[in-house]
Amino acid sequence: MNRLLLDGVYCRVRLLHVRMAFSEKIGEVTEFKWSKIAHLFSVIARIIHVRIRSGARTIYFPPASPNMVPFLRDCVILISTRWLFRRTVFHFHANGISELYPRLRFPLRFLYRLAYSNPDLCICLTKYGTTDAKHIGAKKIKIVPNGIPDAVRNVKRGTRNAECFPTILFLAAVSQEKGAGIFLDALSILASRKLSFRGVIAGPFASVADELCLRELAATRHLDDIVEWRGPLSGDEKWATYGGADIFCFPSHYSAETFGLVLVEAMMFSLPIVSTIWRGIPDVVMDGTTGFLVPTHDPTAVADRLEQLINDQELRNDMGRAGRRRYEENFTLEKFREKMESVLEECQMGARGNDVPAVIE
């Protein structure tokens, strides 16, 4: 999403980018490495350089997930640089820092308040995702849903399996928290009910432990002939996987879940969705209209809704069309960029002179 924001053309704001890039793989995000320390000081030096060179008065920063290593990294960067800027904008692509605060001891609570307290603006992805912004005392809170470019026109449909069984897709970082284990349990329940379907799991494993656990789970549930593991996908290969699916399933209970961008991708491809009542997901998926929402950690509830969709092609088509309309009305890239430019302009208008947000990824 940071890249989609930066690639936009804007008339009323100018964005300068200091790339952080502390991790190359999702499993490295919470890992400590000594190389990250040197990189941390390099990022701080580049932020200071951009500030002095450009005269930027607004710093834009996406707080990390509520894990200790990213939290400490955020604290060092923000405490070292935030004081240089007149205004601070936080964009919450991950939720949960307010839940981290009670677990911190006093010295770390002090650093938390010093780094995060009282930003001028917090941008949240859904109305359900404002808890962190309120906790740190944001002066203003704006809701800006993510938006993505339409990839459907570049994908040939009709690549579904030869048996014409409905294909149920899970596509995300493959982990227990993202719901991959619940997905496998639900498929096992469907198989025990003698339903005909295919399962596809696509995406990188979040960790070696997740891979070992989930592959073992699939084997013990006798799903090896039903489930296909696609691995990490990107570009046309990823879009073709959406295009070849009939149902999208995302039973997430991920602690830092905010929006579930994969849900928008699924709606873009007219896929009915089975997901969970968790974090900002109910603000993306309309229960009973674009899909079904069920409680977290409930594979039977997931299986029941999947069975309903497997057995009713007309319902699948109706929900898929409703999802596509919802994408077009709310989650296109053009709408995202328009709203982002508007809220950033509104923030900078509060300061004297022409503020130039320094964007940090």
C-alpha positions in Angstrom: 0.0 0.0 0.0 2.9 2.4 0.6 4.1 1.8 -2.9 0.7 2.4 -4.4 0.5 5.6 -2.4 3.9 6.8 -3.5 3.3 6.0 -7.2 0.4 8.3 -7.3 0.4 11.8 -9.0 -0.8 14.5 -6.6 -1.4 18.2 -7.1 -1.8 19.4 -3.5 0.9 17.4 -1.6 4.4 16.3 -2.3 5.7 13.0 -0.9 9.3 12.3 -0.1 10.2 8.7 0.7 12.7 7.2 3.1 12.5 3.4 2.8 12.9 1.3 5.9 12.9 -2.3 4.6 14.1 -4.0 7.7 12.9 -7.4 6.7 12.9 -9.2 3.3 10.5 -12.0 4.4 7.4 -11.9 6.6 8.9 -14.3 9.1 11.8 -11.9 9.7 9.6 -9.0 10.9 9.8 -10.0 14.6 13.3 -11.4 14.5 16.3 -9.5 16.1 19.4 -9.3 13.9 22.5 -7.2 14.5 22.4 -6.1 10.9 19.1 -4.3 11.7 20.9 -2.1 14.2 23.2 -0.6 11.6 20.3 -0.3 9.2 18.3 1.5 11.9 20.8 4.2 12.3 21.1 4.5 8.5 17.3 5.1 8.3 17.5 7.8 11.0 20.3 9.6 9.2 18.4 9.5 5.9 15.3 10.9 7.6 17.3 13.8 9.1 18.9 14.4 5.7 15.6 14.6 3.9 14.2 16.9 6.6 17.1 19.4 6.3 17.3 19.2 2.5 13.6 19.6 1.8 12.3 21.6 4.6 9.5 19.0 5.2 7.3 19.8 8.2 5.2 16.7 8.4 6.4 13.2 9.1 4.2 10.3 7.9 4.8 7.0 9.6 3.1 3.5 9.7 3.4 2.0 13.2 4.5 -1.6 13.2 2.7 -4.7 14.6 2.5 -5.1 18.4 5.7 -7.2 18.8 8.7 -6.2 20.8 11.3 -5.9 18.1 9.3 -3.7 15.7 8.0 -1.7 18.7 11.5 -0.9 19.9 12.5 0.0 16.4 9.6 2.4 16.1 10.5 4.0 19.4 14.1 4.6 18.4 13.1 6.1 15.0 10.3 8.3 16.3 12.1 9.6 19.4 15.2 10.4 17.3 13.3 12.2 14.4 9.8 13.2 15.3 10.9 16.3 17.2 12.3 17.7 13.9 8.9 17.9 12.3 6.0 20.3 13.1 3.3 17.6 12.5 3.0 13.8 12.8 0.8 11.5 10.8 0.4 7.9 11.7 -1.1 5.4 9.3 -2.2 2.2 11.0 -1.7 -0.7 8.5 -1.3 -2.9 11.6 -3.4 -2.9 14.8 -2.6 -3.7 18.3 0.0 -1.4 19.8 -2.6 -0.3 22.5 -2.8 -4.0 23.5 1.0 -4.1 23.8 1.1 -1.2 26.3 -0.3 -3.0 29.4 2.4 -5.7 29.0 5.2 -3.2 29.1 7.3 -2.3 32.2 7.6 1.3 33.3 10.7 2.3 31.2 9.2 0.9 28.0 5.9 2.6 28.8 7.7 5.9 29.0 9.3 5.2 25.6 5.9 4.3 24.2 4.4 7.6 25.2 7.4 9.5 24.0 7.3 7.9 20.6 3.5 7.7 19.9 1.6 10.2 22.0 -0.6 13.0 20.6 0.0 12.7 16.8 -1.8 15.4 14.8 -3.5 12.9 12.6 -4.1 9.1 12.6 -5.3 7.4 9.4 -7.2 4.2 10.1 -8.4 1.7 7.6 -11.9 0.9 9.1 -14.2 2.3 11.8 -13.4 -0.8 13.9 -9.7 0.0 13.8 -9.5 3.3 15.7 -8.6 1.9 19.2 -4.8 2.5 18.8 -5.4 6.0 17.5 -7.6 6.9 20.5 -5.2 5.3 23.0 -2.3 7.5 21.9 -4.4 10.6 22.0 -4.7 11.4 18.3 -5.9 15.0 17.6 -7.8 13.8 14.5 -8.8 10.4 13.2 -9.7 9.8 9.6 -10.9 6.6 8.0 -9.3 5.8 4.6 -9.9 2.3 3.3 -7.2 0.7 1.2 -7.7 0.6 -2.5 -6.0 -1.5 -5.2 -5.8 -1.4 -9.0 -8.2 -3.5 -11.0 -6.4 -6.6 -12.1 -9.4 -8.5 -13.5 -9.1 -7.2 -17.0 -5.7 -8.8 -17.3 -6.7 -12.3 -16.2 -8.4 -15.0 -18.3 -11.2 -16.6 -16.4 -12.3 -20.2 -16.9 -9.1 -21.8 -15.5 -11.1 -23.8 -12.9 -10.3 -27.5 -12.2 -11.4 -30.1 -14.7 -13.8 -31.9 -12.4 -15.8 -28.7 -12.1 -15.8 -29.0 -8.3 -15.9 -25.6 -6.5 -12.4 -24.4 -5.6 -12.0 -22.9 -2.2 -9.0 -20.5 -1.9 -7.0 -19.4 1.1 -4.5 -16.8 0.0 -2.4 -14.9 2.6 0.7 -15.3 4.8 0.2 -19.0 5.7 0.0 -19.1 9.4 -2.1 -20.3 12.3 -3.1 -16.7 13.2 -4.2 -16.0 9.6 -6.5 -18.9 9.9 -4.8 -21.6 7.8 -5.3 -24.2 10.5 -9.0 -23.3 10.8 -9.2 -23.5 7.0 -7.8 -27.0 7.0 -10.1 -28.2 9.8 -13.1 -26.8 8.0 -12.1 -28.6 4.8 -11.8 -31.8 6.8 -15.3 -31.3 8.1 -16.5 -30.8 4.5 -14.8 -33.9 3.4 -16.4 -35.9 6.2 -19.8 -34.7 4.8 -18.9 -36.2 1.4 -18.9 -32.9 -0.4 -17.0 -32.5 -3.7 -14.6 -29.5 -3.7 -10.9 -28.6 -4.1 -8.8 -26.5 -1.7 -6.0 -24.2 -2.6 -3.6 -22.6 -0.1 -1.4 -19.9 -1.5 1.1 -17.6 0.1 4.4 -17.8 1.9 4.6 -19.6 5.2 5.0 -17.1 8.1 7.6 -19.4 9.8 9.2 -22.8 9.6 7.1 -23.8 12.6 3.9 -22.8 10.8 4.9 -24.8 7.8 5.7 -28.0 9.8 2.5 -27.7 11.8 0.1 -27.0 9.0 1.5 -29.7 6.6 1.3 -32.2 9.4 -2.3 -31.1 10.1 -3.2 -31.6 6.4 -1.7 -35.1 6.5 -3.4 -36.1 9.7 -6.7 -34.9 8.3 -6.1 -36.9 5.1 -6.4 -33.8 2.9 -3.3 -34.4 0.7 -5.5 -35.4 -2.3 -7.8 -32.4 -1.7 -5.6 -29.5 -0.9 -3.0 -28.0 -3.2 -0.1 -25.9 -1.8 0.8 -23.1 -4.3 3.4 -21.3 -2.3 4.3 -17.6 -2.6 2.5 -16.0 -5.6 2.8 -12.5 -7.2 1.8 -10.7 -10.3 -0.2 -12.6 -13.0 0.3 -16.0 -11.2 -1.4 -14.6 -8.1 -4.3 -13.0 -10.1 -4.8 -16.2 -12.1 -5.2 -18.1 -8.8 -8.0 -15.7 -7.8 -9.5 -16.1 -11.3 -9.5 -19.9 -11.0 -11.3 -19.9 -7.6 -15.0 -20.1 -6.8 -15.0 -19.2 -3.0 -12.5 -17.3 -0.9 -12.0 -18.3 2.8 -10.0 -16.2 5.3 -10.8 -17.2 8.9 -8.2 -14.9 10.4 -7.6 -14.1 14.0 -4.3 -12.4 13.4 -3.4 -10.1 16.3 -2.4 -7.2 14.0 -5.1 -7.6 11.5 -6.6 -4.3 10.3 -8.3 -4.6 7.0 -7.5 -7.9 5.2 -6.4 -6.6 1.7 -6.9 -10.1 0.4 -10.6 -9.7 1.0 -10.7 -6.7 -1.4 -8.7 -8.7 -4.0 -11.2 -11.5 -3.7 -14.2 -9.1 -4.1 -12.4 -7.6 -7.1 -12.6 -11.1 -8.7 -16.3 -11.5 -7.8 -15.6 -14.3 -5.2 -18.0 -14.9 -2.3 -16.2 -14.8 1.0 -16.2 -16.7 4.3 -14.2 -14.8 6.9 -14.4 -13.9 10.6 -15.8 -11.3 12.9 -12.4 -9.9 13.7 -10.8 -6.4 13.8 -11.7 -4.4 10.7 -13.0 -7.4 8.6 -16.7 -6.6 9.3 -16.1 -3.2 7.7 -14.9 -4.8 4.5 -17.1 -7.9 4.1 -20.9 -7.3 4.3 -22.2 -10.3 6.1 -25.0 -12.0 4.1 -24.4 -9.8 1.1 -20.8 -10.2 -0.1 -20.1 -13.2 2.0 -20.5 -14.7 5.5 -18.8 -13.8 8.7 -18.4 -16.3 11.5 -16.7 -16.3 15.0 -13.0 -16.8 15.2 -11.6 -20.3 16.1 -14.7 -22.0 14.9 -14.0 -24.4 12.0 -17.5 -25.9 12.1 -19.1 -22.5 11.5 -16.6 -22.0 8.6 -17.5 -25.4 7.2 -21.3 -24.7 7.5 -21.0 -21.5 5.5 -18.7 -23.1 2.9 -21.1 -25.9 2.5 -23.9 -23.5 1.9 -21.9 -21.8 -0.9 -20.7 -25.2 -2.4 -24.3 -26.3 -2.7 -25.7 -23.1 -4.1 -24.1 -21.7 -7.3 -26.7 -19.0 -7.6 -25.8 -17.7 -4.1 -22.1 -17.8 -5.0 -22.8 -15.7 -8.1 -25.0 -13.2 -6.3 -22.5 -12.7 -3.5 -19.7 -12.5 -6.0 -21.4 -9.8 -8.0 -22.2 -7.8 -4.8 -18.6 -8.0 -3.8 -17.5 -6.7 -7.2 -19.8 -3.8 -6.9 -18.5 -3.1 -3.4 -15.0 -3.1 -4.7 -15.8 -0.6 -7.5 -17.7 1.7 -5.1 -15.2 1.7 -2.2 -11.9 0.1 -2.7 -10.4 1.2 -6.1 -6.9 2.7 -6.2 -8.3 6.0 -7.5 -10.6 6.4 -4.5 -7.7 5.5 -2.1 -5.4 8.1 -3.6 -8.0 10.8 -3.7 -8.9 10.3 0.0 -5.2 10.1 1.0 -4.4 13.4 -0.7 -7.4 15.0 0.9 -6.6 14.0 4.5 -2.9 14.8 4.1 -3.7 18.3 2.6 -6.1 18.9 5.5 -3.4 18.0 8.0 -0.8 20.2 6.4 -3.2 23.2 6.1 -3.1 23.5 9.9 0.5 24.6 9.8 2.1 27.7 8.4 3.8 27.5 5.1 3.8 24.6 2.6 4.2 21.4 4.5 5.8 18.5 2.6 5.1 15.1 4.1 8.2 12.9 4.5 6.9 9.4 3.8 8.5 6.6 5.6 7.8 3.0 4.7 
